[in-house]
Amino acid sequence: MRRNEKHPESQMLSLGYQADKHLGAVKCPLFLTSTFAFKTAEEGKAFFELAYGLREKAKGEEMGMIYSRVDNPNLHLAEQRLAVWDGGEDAAFFSSGMAAISTMLLTFLKPGDLLIYGAPVYGGTDHFINHVLPDFGVDVFQFTAKDDFNGIKNRLEKDYPHRYPAFIFTEIPGNPTNALIDIEMCNRLATDLSRDGKRPLLAVDNTFLGPLFQHPLKWGADISVYSATKFIGGHSDLLAGACVGRGDLITKIKGMRTFLGSMLDPHSCWLILRSLETLKIRMERQAASAQKVAGHLKDHPLVEKVHYLGFLADDDPQKVIFDKQCLSAGSMIAFEVNGGEQAAFAFLNHLHHFKLAVSLGSTESLAEHPATMTHVDVMASDRQLFGITDGLVRLSIGVEEPEDLIEDIDQALAA
């Protein structure tokens, strides 16, 4: 029997693009234009009415191009293709991961609202939630992977009696320790905390495993959000962010994006299209290499603990979550070196092949020190709570031969 739809990795080569409409160009051309000419004044009027949400589309009507801050052929095509991976109705690309997160939250939160979020999250996200949103009158409540459904509800009622969240946000796995939170539990929480027919939206930062190895929308999330700089871009040569989800929600986010001006530029979109074609190949190779590197670290006498999803014990509650919602352990590893910051720095300073740099998910392997780099602005008490110790090192495994990475790690640990 013939399938109705091709696999996502096949659709990345063809979805939404017709070569015969572009002089036979096999790849989508780069549209470096700020504005687009209308055929008639009436067409321009119709496009603006749709862009500003002044009316619904007529049957068979298509929204045309107006201005690259609103839409662009490269942007439109990249969004179509990304939505396929997550099973979303639509997607929106942004100029960075933080642009995606901040635009999304500003779209759905207003002064007096309550945000609850699962920690740990990326340091920049932590800062925006705890230091920027409160300036806009948004209250914030935090939970962690150690909290269960009833524990979260009880603490929420104690800290914010008779208050109901407008939005639930979490990052899964949590950066940098790979902590897992049950997306289905968050969905139940959103349903239970609904009032007057209004359910808080649930968004999951899916950067560490998505869009290949985890699909939050399948488990009840409304929006899957990314730093697309990472695996989706995958080559350390662009900055991008993205949201994927229901069409009505993404339309609202795109409306806010238009006026914040946080959309992704055409050239970066063109690079994203290139990267989406090799996404599965890259992520599968990186995950396979990470398994070998993590296995070596686990047995090293100078390593106290390895945070790697492939090592979850059968009696660990996190293993139940992993087996349910994750399709792979991915390629992110964090480990604790005996000797604290001094030993961690000595290790990092003696690496030859790994690049000492933040970011992750690229073709090259990267190493960094979360406590003094990506998560330096997180409160010290929170870092301790999350397990972000002075001896913790985070590795992002690339596409290199894993034996070479292991040799580099061994000589650096020996130092």
N, C-alpha and C positions, 0 to 999 in steps of 0.2 A: 504494500500500500504506500502511495506517495504522501509524504508529509506536506502539510499546508504551508509550513514556514521553515526557512533555513535556520541553521544554528546561528547564534549571535556572531561567532567569529567569521562566518561566511558573509553575513550581512554587512560587516564592517567594510567590505570591499565594494559594495554596490548600492546599499540602501539609500534612497533619496536622490540619486545622481544618475543623469542620463547623458552619456558621452555625446550622442548625436545632437544635443542641444548646445554643445560647447565645442564646436569644430572638431569633434572626435577625440578631444583630450581624454586620455584614460583616467587621469586624476582630476579632481575638481580644481579649477583655476583659483588663484588667490585674488580676491576682490578688494583691492586697496582703493576704496572710495568712501567718502564721508556721506554722500547724499545720492539719492536715486531719482531719476526723472519720471514724472507721471505722464501717461499717454494723454490724459485729459484732466481738466480741473475737477470734473465729477469723480474721476477715479481717486484723485488726491483727497477729496472730501470723504469719500467712502473709507479709504485707508485710515485716515485720522479718527473717524468715528469709531472704528474697531480698535485702534491703538489706545484710545482713551476710555474704552469701555462704555461708550455712549449708547451702543445698541448691540444686539446679538448678530452673529453672522447669518446671512440668508442661506437657504439651502443651496449647496454647491459653490458658495462664495469662498474665495481664497484671500487671505490677507497678503497684500503685496509689500514691497520694500519702500521705506520712507527715508530712513536716516540710520547710519550704522550704530548710533547709540541705542536705537530701538531694535534693530535687527540687521543682519547681513547674511548673504548666502553661505559664507563659511561658518558663521555662528549657527545658523539654522540647521545646516547639515550635521555639524558636530553634536548638536542637541538631540536631533533625531536618533543618531546612532548610539549615543550614550544611554538614552532611555531604554533601548533594547536590552542592555545587559542587566538592568535592574527590574525589568518588567514594569516600568512606569509609563504613564500616559504621555508625559512630557518631561523635558529637562531644561535647565537654565545654566549657562556658563558665566563665570565671573572672572575678574582680573586677578583673583587670588583665593585661596581657601578661606582666609579671614573675611574677604569681601562677600563670599557666599554665606558664611555663618552670620555675619553682622547684618547683611541685607535681609536674610530670612527672619532673624529675630526681630528686627525693627519693623518688618512687615506685619507681624502678628502680635506684638506686645505694645502696650500703651501704658502711660503712667497709672500706677495703682494696681497693675497686674502682678501676679506671682509666677515666677519661673522656677520649676524644680529640675535639677540636673544631676546626672550620674557622673561621678568622678572616679579616677582622674581623667582629665582631658588635656589636650595640648596646651602649653603654657600661654599662648596668645589668646586662646579661647577662654581659659581661666581668667585672664586679666579682663577681657571684654565683659564676661559675666559678672565678675565680682567688683570691678572698679569702674566700668563704663555704664552698664545698665542701671545701677543704683542712682547714678546722676540723672537718669531719665525717669526716675520714680518707680522703677521696677524692683520688687522684692525678690530675693533669691533664697532657695532652700536646696541643700546638697545632700545626696545619698551616695553610697558606694556599693561595690559588688558584694560586700559583706552584709548588706541590709536586705531583708526579705520583704515581701509584700506588706505584711502586718506591721513590721517594724517601721517601714517608711510611713505608713498611714498614721501610726501612733505618734511618731515624732512630729509629723506635719501638723497634726491636730494640737499638739503641745506647743509648738513654736508659732504656728499661725492658726489659732482657733477660728473655726467657721470660715476659713479662707479656702478657695479652690483655685488650682493653677490654671493659667491660660495656655501654658506650653510646658511640655516635658522634653528635655534634651539630654542625650547621652552619647558618649563615644565608645564604640565597641569594636575591637578590643581597646581598652584604655591605654593611652600613651603615658608612660613608656613601658609599663609593667605587664601588658597583655591581659589585664583584668577583664573578665567577661561578666556582662549583665544580661539577664534574660529579657529579650525583646518582647516575648509574649507576656511576661510579667508586667513590663512597662505598659503594654497595651491594655491589660486588665486594670492596671492602676488608672490609666486614662479614662477607661469606661466607668470605673467605680467612682472617680472624682468628677464625673459629669454632673452638671446641675442645670435645671431649666432647659433641658434639651441641648445644651452646649457641652461638647466634649473637648477637653484640651488636646491640642495637636501633639503628636509624638514625632520627633526627628532624631535620627541616629547618624552620627558621624561614622561613616563606613570606610574611612581612608585606609586602615591597616589591612583589611581583607577584601574590600570591594574594588570593583564591582563583580569580581569573578568568584570569590570564595565565600561570600556572605550576601544575602539578599534581604535586607530589613523589611522591605515592603511586604514580603511574603509572610512575615511574622506579626504584622499589624502596625508597623510604622507608617506614618503618613508621608514622610519625606526622608530620603536618603541623601546625606550631604557629604561632600568630598573636598579635600585639598587635592585638586586634579594635577597639581605640580608633581605629585608623588607617582603612584603606579600608572595612573591614566596617562599622564604626560611621559613619565618614565625615562627621560634622558637628561635631566638636570639642565634643560635649555629653555624652560618657560615657566611662568607663574600662572596658575589657573585654579579656579574653584568651581564647584557645580552642585546643583540641587536636582533631585529626580523625585517625581511623585505624581499625585493626581493632577489632572489637567487644570482644574479650577484653582488649586493651591499654587501651582507653578505660574499660572497667569497672574495671580496677585503678586507673587515674588518678582516677576518680570516687570510689573508695573512700578514697584518700588525701585527696581534696578534702573529703569529708565531715568528716574529723577535723581537717583544717587550717582548715576553715571559709572556704575561698577561692572559694566558688561566686559566680556573678554574681547580683545582686539582681533581683527581678521587674520593677521599673520599667526598669532598664537592658536587660533581655531584651526588654521590650516595644518599646523604642527600636531595638534591634538588628533586630527583626522589620520595623519600618518601613524601616530602612536597607537590608536585604537586597533589598527590592523594587526599589530604584533602583541597586543595586550595579553592574550592567553598564553602565547609561547613564552613571553618574558616571565609572567607571574608563576607559571608552572616550573620553569627552570630555576627561578629564584627560590621557590619553596623547596624543591628537591635538594638544592645546595644547602639551604638553611638547616634542613634536617641533619645533614652530615656534620655541619659546623657545630650545631647545638649538641649533638651526641658526643663530639670531642670535648667540648667545654664541660659537659656534665661530669666527666671523669677526671678533670684536671685538678691537681691538689691545691692550686692557688685560687680556685674558684669556689666561693661559698654556696652560691645558689644560681640557678639558671631559670629565667622566666621565659618559657617557650611553651606554646600551646600543645605541642606534641608530647609533652612530658606530664600532662595532667594524670593523676592517679585515679583509678577506678572509683575509689571512695571519696573523691573530691567533688563537692557540688558543682564546681566549675566544669567538670568533665561532662556532666549531664547536659549543661548548656552548650558546650562545645559540640557534642555529638548531635544535638538537635539542630543548631542554627549555623554551624560552620562546616564548610566543605573541605577545608585544608587548614593546617597550622600556620600557613603563610611564611613570610621570610623575615619577620622581625624577631630579634632576640635581645633580651636584656639579661645581664649577669652581674653578680656582685663579686668584686675582687677583694681578697683579704688585704687589709691595710688601709681602707678608707680612701679619702680623696688623693692622698699622696701616691698610693699604689695605683689608683685608677689613672691619674695623670701620667705616671711613669709608663704605664701600659700604652696609653694613647700616644704619648710622645715618641714611642719607639716603633709604632706601626710603620711599615714601608708601603704596602700595597693599599690597605684601607685608607681612604681619605678622611682626615680629621675634620668633619664638617657636619652641620645639622642638615635636616631634610631626610628623605627616605624614599624607597621604592624605585630608585633609578637603576640603570644598568650597571653602574659601578657600586662597589661596596663602601659604606660609610660608617663611621664610628663617632660617637659624641658622649658627653657627660651631662645627663639631664639636670642634675641638681644645680649646676653652675651655668648651664647653657639654656636649653629649651624651656626648663621649668624653674629658672632662677627666681622668677617673680611670684611663684606659688608660695603661700605662707609656709614657714618652716614646720609648723604643726601639721599642716596638710601633707607636706612632703613625707613626714614621718608616718602619718596615717596611711598614705598610699604606698609606702615601701620604696620611695625614691631616696635611697640612702646615698651617703657620700662616696661609697665604693661602687655605685651602680654605673655600668657602662651600657649604652644602647648600640646595637649593631643593626644595620640594614644590609641584607645580603643581596649582592648583585648577580650578574650572569656569568661571573668568572668560574674557572675550574675550582671546585671546593678544596682540593688538595693544596692549592696555592694559598687560599685564604687561611687554612688551618696552619700551614707553615708560618705565615705572617703572625698569626695569633700566638703561636708557641714561642717564637723568638721575642715577641713583645712582652709576654708574660715572664719569660726568663729574665728579662731586664729588670 
